[in-house]
Structures are given as structure tokens and as C-alpha cells.
Amino acid sequence: MKNLFFLVAVLLASFSFGQAPNQLSYQAVVRNSSNALIINQSVGIKFSILKTSATGTVVYSETQSATTNANGLVSTELGSGTVTSGSLTTIDWSADKYFVKTEIDPSGGTSYNITGTQQLLSVPYALNAKTADNGLKNGTAAGQIVVTGSSAPFAAQSPATVTGDISISSNAVTSINNNAVSTAKINDGAVTNPKLADASVTTGKISATGTASATTYLRGDGSWSTPTTGTTLPTQTGNNGKFLTTDGSNLSWGSTSASAGTTYEVYATITVAQTTAVGSSLSLPSPVNFSSNTSPAVLTGGNTFTNVTDPNANTGTSNTNANLISKFTATTAGLYFVDIQLVSSNTYSFLMLDYNGLGNVETSYFGTGSSLGTNANQSPYKQRSTLQRLVYMNANDFFYIRAQSGNTVIGADFAASKANYIKIIKLK
């Protein structure tokens, strides 16, 4: 068996950078099996870098030829030959123990029969300092970052490209990737005005369907949408007090009318004192007339409230005011609320709405009367008559207002007072 002897002095300083980068200087004296020097002869050499142990995994290997000198010394550089596996530049010298295995064919071929294995000690780790750039490994692209390992001693790992929601440029400028900021990434209440720089939120940062433009808006469902055509209001000039109405397609201004809801038709009082005839079951109640129709001045829908001569004045009805009687005519059909109060100082009375002038029939309406007796606190209105009725009136229906004394001896007297009034309200 031929032997390979390493010079002790050479070995202590041999593994250092050569002139070319990423190379280790190597020297050895080659002897044959008779212990004779192999001088001035070309020899074939194979270098292998083993990981962990002298019989560990080969992480790099190369072959080359070199010539011994007159002393049998061969000098070369590991890293200058023909690579057969691995890469010398990617070995992480700090990650483990490494050994170099040398195989030599004295005849200059590849039939290697001289072998030797030696652990690499401190000198080769200059390569680690170079490849790691003072402790940090070189990256493979711009904008990569270095992170530490997940366990002690938390050594720096190989540079990695940032992926996910952000990007980093080679000059360390960060940016948020498009569509990266979603609801799930933001805590409730986290994004406030102080957190946002002016003009920092652009349409490119918003995940939404549709097209963002000067004529679209962002809807709550995350889509850009074009506003629908707005509704134009009719002109307001000259339409004071009117209301907005629609026929289902167009808007217009409407005015209060007989068909447009509640209206205040009549408020009138007795301004001329009058007294009814005595009470009698054989006579139609006496006429009552109100005047001073103050609100409104003109009734809506053509309705009328007037004082006329009682058409039944010659049939036993009478009052002391020329037998005038108040008449309300509904030119437009609808539901009306009638509220009447009469007070007297001598006796109470019973109010009557003489519907369509038909007299004592079932279509007419009657009120109630009451007396408070000798209660002085109620003077002069101790005797009272009231009538509150909802009356549906067809177009051109009317009613007269009558009252009958509750006493068969004297008539009920009604003073000129606002306590004696009539109110009519059209509901619809």
C-alpha cells in the first residue's frame, strides 16, 4: 500500500486563502509503498469535503492533476480542479465539523490508491468569514432579509425574499402589496385619522370590483358603482304652503283640498243673543244661528256655511233673531267632525243637526243637555247643551242647526258669547 505523508509544518498553516477566491492551499509529500519519494512526476488527485465525520456525507468533491517536485512535494489549491459534486461556495462552514479526504493516483490517472483524511480546523474558516460577509451570508436577490434560527444559538440564516403582504426594495423601502389589507388584518377601531398620511390610501390599495373613476363611488359591498340619476324637484317659486306629491312617476306640488286630508272648515260663535221657543214634543226645535265665521275665511272645496231664514218658521219653530238658522253645505263628499256647545242662564237645551232639512227623522243627530242646578261657581253657564258627531256627507248634503228648550214654560236663552260656538273639521 502506498502512503501519503502530510508535512506537519505545512498542515498547521496550509489551509488558508490562495490567490484566487474560495480556494484552500494544499501541500503533501508523496511516497510509494517502498517509502521512496515520487519525484518530478504528474499525479492524479481527488479532493472530497466530508461533513460531520471522517466518513461523513460528501458535500463537495473535485479532481485535478499536479506534479511533484524534486523532493516529492506536491503543491496545489483545493477549489481549482474540476468539480464533480457540490459547490465549495455554498458550504456553511459554521454549521458543522468538516473533513478533507485526499486520494492520489501516482500514475497521473484516476485509479486512486493513496488516501488520507484530515479534519479542517481554524484556517479554513476564513472561507466562512468571506462567504458570510462578517457573519452574514450573501443573498441571492435584492431586498432580501436575514433572520435568526428558531433555536439556540439563533445563528443568522441565509437571506430570504420577503413574501406575503409587504415588499422590501434593495434600498430598504417597504410597501404594502395591492389587495393585502383586508378586514381580517385590521382590528376594530385600529385605523384612525392620525394613522393615515394625507393621500396615502389610493384606489390601488382598495380591493373592490368595478372601475374607480371620477363618476363612481365605493359601495359598502366592496364595488365601484355609478350613481343613479337623481330626482329633480319641481320649482318652489310661488308654491308656498303646498306639499310634495307623486303619481308614481312624477313629483308635483299639491295644495290642501277636500281630498288631501284634514282641514279646518268652520269656527263660528253666537254674536247676537237669541232665545228658543218653549220646549214641546209637538214642535220642531228652534233655529240657531252662528256668525263671525273667522277660520278659515273661505271654506275648502266649495263648502259653505251661511245663515238663512228657517224654512220651517211657520210650523211652530221660532227664535228671537228673525228666525235665522245656520246651514252647512258639503259641496265635496267626506267625513266631517261637528262640535257644538250652547250654554244658557235659565234652562238647558237639546241640540239637533237637522240633516238635509228632513226634521225629526232617523238621519238627524241629537246632542245632550244638562243642568248644574244651583252651583254658583258655574254661573252664568250652569245650563249646557253639547253635540259631537262624526258625520259622513255626500256631495251637496247639508244640515241645519236647531235647539229645543228643556223647559215647557220658558225658552233657552243664548247670550252673545264665545262659549256658544260651532266647529266643523273635514277629516278626509
C-alpha positions, 0 to 999 in steps of 0.5 A: 500500500502506498502512503501519503505523508502530510508535512506537519509544518505545512498542515498547521498553516496550509489551509488558508486563502490562495490567490484566487477566491474560495480556494484552500492551499494544499501541500503533501509529500508523496511516497510509494509503498517502498517509502521512496519519494515520487519525484518530478512526476504528474499525479492524479488527485481527488479532493472530497469535503466530508461533513460531520465525520471522517466518513461523513456525507460528501458535500463537495468533491473535485479532481485535478492533476499536479506534479511533484517536485524534486523532493516529492512535494506536491503543491496545489489549491483545493477549489481549482480542479474540476468539480464533480459534486457540490459547490465549495461556495455554498458550504456553511462552514459554521454549521458543522465539523468538516473533513478533507479526504485526499486520494492520489493516483501516482500514475497521473490517472484516476485509479486512486490508491493513496488516501488520507483524511484530515479534519479542517480546523481554524484556517479554513474558516476564513472561507466562512468569514468571506462567504458570510460577509462578517457573519452574514451570508450573501443573498441571492436577490435584492431586498432580501432579509436575514433572520435568526434560527428558531433555536439556540444559538439563533445563528443568522440564516441565509437571506430570504425574499420577503413574501406575503403582504409587504415588499422590501426594495434593495434600498430598504423601502417597504410597501404594502402589496395591492389587495393585502389589507383586508378586514381580517388584518385590521382590528376594530377601531385600529385605523384612525385619522392620525394613522393615515398620511394625507393621500396615502390610501389610493384606489390601488390599495382598495380591493373592490370590483368595478372601475374607480373613476371620477363618476363612481363611488365605493359601495359598502359591498366592496364595488365601484358603482355609478350613481343613479340619476337623481330626482329633480324637484319641481320649482318652489317659486310661488308654491308656498304652503303646498306639499310634495306629491307623486303619481308614481312617476312624477313629483308635483306640488299639491295644495290642501283640498277636500281630498288631501286630508284634514282641514279646518272648515268652520269656527263660528260663535253666537254674536247676537243673543237669541232665545228658543221657543218653549220646549214641546214634543209637538214642535220642531226645535228652534233655529240657531244661528252662528256668525263671525265665521273667522277660520278659515275665511273661505271654506275648502272645496266649495263648502259653505256655511251661511245663515238663512231664514228657517224654512220651517218658521211657520210650523211652530219653530221660532227664535228671537233673531228673525228666525235665522238658522245656520246651514252647512253645505258639503259641496265635496263628499267626506267625513266631517267632525261637528262640535257644538256647545250652547250654554244658557242662564235659565234652562238647558237645551237639546241640540239637533243637526237637522240633516238635509232639512228632513226634521225629526227623522232617523238621519238627524243627530241629537246632542245632550243637555244638562243642568248644574242646578244651583252651583254658583261657581258655574254661573252664568253657564250652569245650563249646557247643551253639547253635540259631537258627531262624526258625520259622513256627507255626500256631495251637496248634503247639508244640515241645519242647526236647531235647539229645543228648550228643556223647559215647557214654560220658558225658552233657552236663552243664548247670550252673545258669547264665545262659549256658544260656538260651532266647529266643523273639521273635514277629516278626509 
